[in-house]
């Protein structure tokens, strides 16, 4: 029988990858945003450190 004619399966009987978790996309986007922010801040600090090191150490 085609899937479109079957009644919907309750969440507790579904496979874990088919269960809809509310708010998961928000957590995912927040994690990506934090990773990007850390990369930008860390890269900026590294560039500033290298510029200061070449100016005052050499």
PyMOL commands that set and color helices and strands:
alter all, ss='L'
color gray80, all
select helices_A, chain A and resi 3-5+11-13+16-18+24-56
alter helices_A, ss='H'
color red, helices_A
deselect
rebuild
show_as cartoon
